Each structure stands twice: as structure tokens, then as C-alpha cells.
């Protein structure tokens, strides 16, 4: 399911209509939600959306690896990554529990 499909379903549930105005409002809502979450993660804040998901930025340590063509040992620098965990309720629903 793509972004446009999600926005249309959101407009249908919120407004019981899928006109251009409702789609525009839902698109604006979704874009603002993405911006808020992105800003929070950039500021190293943890996002907890109870019953849906939690996200946080983690820093992975530097590591060594082997270049496959030259067999040279290469050191990869530490990187930041987003860790996202889905709620147990959603996992149970997907697994039919």
C-alpha cells in the first residue's frame, strides 16, 4: 500500500468522503506527522506511539570488515540508525492471535 492509497483511506475514514479538499487535508496531516517524527529523531528524542510503534536513534559502533575484491581489512565508522519496534497488539493481529 502506497502513500496515496493510505491518504485516500484516511480521508474516507475521517471525512467519509474522498474529495480533493479532504485528500489535501489528509496529505498535509501526513506530511506534518512525518516532519514532526523526523525532527524528534534528529534531536535524539524517542518516539512512543502507544499501541502502534516506538522509534529511537541508536548509534552503532565502528566495525571492521573485509573488502571482497582485495581482501583488505577496512574500518567502517560509527553510524546512527533508527530502531523501530512495532507494538505487540499489531504483531498479534498479523499473526492471527
C-alpha positions, 0 to 999 in steps of 0.5 A: 500500500502506497502513500496515496492509497493510505491518504485516500483511506484516511480521508474516507475514514475521517471525512467519509468522503474522498474529495480533493479538499479532504485528500489535501487535508489528509496529505498535509496531516501526513506530511506534518506527522512525518516532519514532526517524527523526523525532527524528534529523531534528529534531536535524539528524542524517542518516539512512543506511539502507544499501541502502534510503534516506538522509534529511537536513534541508536548509534552503532559502533565502528566495525571492521570488515573485509573488502571482497575484491582485495581482501583488505581489512577496512574500518567502517565508522560509527553510524546512527540508525533508527530502531523501530519496534512495532507494538505487540497488539499489531504483531498479534493481529498479523499473526492471527492471535 
